Amino acid sequence: MNTLPRYILGFLLSLGLTAVAFWLVQAHMNSVGVLSPEILILALVVLALIQLVVQAVCFLRVGAGTHAAWNTALLSFTFFVVVVIAGWSLWIMSNLTNQTRTAEEIFKSEAIVSSSTHD
Amino acid sequence: MKEHQRTEEKVTFGFWLYLMSDCVLFAVLFATFAVLAGATAYGPSMADVVNLPFVLKETLILLTSTFTIGCALLAARARQRTLTMLLLAATFALGAAFLTMEVSEFMYLLAQGEGPTRSAFLSAFFTIIGTHGLHVAAGMLWMLLIGVHIAIYGLVSGTVRKLACLALFWHFLDIIWVFIFTFVYLIGAIGI
């Protein structure tokens, strides 16, 4: 059974995690951030994943109730599918991008327009 | 009572199955957005489109609403009808505020000539935000119907079961929003 303290804890933790993520990006935009863009993105992803766990445990009650094992198994499988779809799409598409000529390169080599048409 | 509990657990488990498949839908949209984020066709990029303080307000509103609907479920389980109705009304109002903000963001972009037809990136942006918005709208309609149900029949076990599913749905939408906030808005604002 869900309890109020559990909800309050989830709410406060989520608020804190959101605030930290927002502040990190705001600091970066105002050029007072100390993190490089790559580390910053990694930090944001980690913060989002922590918030996923917090909300799943505190709000969705994953791991509680009589169907806990089934719920958790389903959730893990879905997480796997999500990683496969999103992660591998990105991997494949970035490989393709690296191997494909851009529109400008094609235009230039075919002498359709000069390369200075767009900046 | 035992039988009621068993039914409720079965129903929530079935609903959980639906939520997981909905998760896959959003995963596809996230993948599409990530792939197309750079395809701006010389139009605006995410860094040009994003208004961080505005999005933070949206996030806080949705986060508060996921808390209030959780409390509404607790109140319903404690058979406190007035409190349940009040908390549901609060959740509905927060949902409406969130949806209004999403629509005004869309209207603003459309007025700038930066609609979904402008570039592949904007198509992906409108699709993922729009799909989430539609889910929120559906959740609000559902909330309205449950409110009417409670007003007419009171907090019978069937109604509480429906409310439990709605609460799951609403929590799920907030988790999706956490990822939209992070991957679409925050990382988009950094703009690599």
Contacts between the chains, C-beta under 8 A, distances in Angstrom:
chain1	res1	chain2	res2	distance
A	1	B	77	7.3
A	2	B	70	6.8
A	2	B	73	6.9
A	2	B	74	6.3
A	3	B	74	7.6
A	4	B	71	7.1
A	4	B	74	6.0
A	7	B	67	6.1
A	7	B	70	4.5
A	7	B	71	6.4
A	7	B	74	7.4
A	8	B	67	7.9
A	10	B	67	7.7
A	11	B	63	7.1
A	11	B	64	7.8
A	11	B	66	8.0
A	11	B	67	4.3
A	14	B	63	5.6
A	14	B	178	7.8
A	15	B	60	7.5
A	15	B	63	6.6
A	18	B	56	7.6
A	18	B	59	5.7
A	18	B	60	7.3
A	18	B	63	6.7
A	18	B	178	7.7
A	18	B	181	7.3
A	21	B	181	7.6
A	21	B	182	6.5
A	21	B	186	6.0
A	22	B	52	6.9
A	22	B	56	5.2
A	22	B	59	8.0
A	22	B	186	7.3
A	25	B	52	6.7
A	25	B	186	4.8
A	25	B	189	5.7
A	25	B	190	6.4
A	26	B	52	6.5
A	28	B	190	6.2
A	29	B	52	7.4
A	29	B	189	6.6
A	29	B	190	7.9
A	37	B	190	5.6
A	37	B	192	5.6
A	40	B	190	6.3
A	41	B	187	5.6
A	41	B	190	6.7
A	41	B	192	7.4
A	44	B	182	5.3
A	44	B	186	5.5
A	44	B	187	6.0
A	45	B	182	6.9
A	47	B	182	7.2
A	48	B	178	5.7
A	48	B	179	5.9
A	48	B	181	7.9
A	48	B	182	4.0
A	48	B	183	7.5
A	51	B	175	8.0
A	51	B	178	5.1
A	52	B	175	6.0
A	52	B	178	6.7
A	52	B	179	7.7
A	55	B	66	7.7
A	55	B	171	6.5
A	55	B	174	6.6
A	55	B	175	5.2
A	55	B	178	7.1
A	56	B	175	7.1
A	59	B	66	6.4
A	59	B	70	6.0
A	59	B	171	4.1
A	59	B	174	7.6
A	60	B	168	6.5
A	60	B	171	5.4
A	60	B	172	7.3
A	60	B	175	7.8
A	65	B	9	6.5
A	65	B	12	8.0
A	66	B	9	5.8
A	67	B	9	6.1
A	67	B	12	7.9
A	67	B	13	4.9
A	67	B	16	7.9
A	70	B	13	6.7
A	71	B	13	7.0
A	71	B	16	5.7
A	74	B	16	6.6
A	74	B	17	6.9
A	74	B	20	5.3
A	75	B	20	6.9
A	77	B	20	7.7
A	78	B	20	4.3
A	78	B	23	5.1
A	78	B	24	6.7
A	81	B	24	5.7
A	81	B	27	6.9
A	82	B	23	6.4
A	82	B	24	6.8
A	82	B	27	4.0
A	85	B	24	7.1
A	85	B	27	4.7
A	85	B	28	6.0
A	85	B	31	5.4
A	86	B	27	5.3
A	86	B	30	5.3
A	86	B	31	4.3
A	86	B	34	6.8
A	89	B	31	4.0
A	89	B	32	7.9
A	89	B	34	7.4
A	89	B	35	6.1
A	90	B	31	6.7
A	90	B	34	5.4
A	90	B	35	6.6
A	93	B	35	4.6
A	118	B	42	6.4
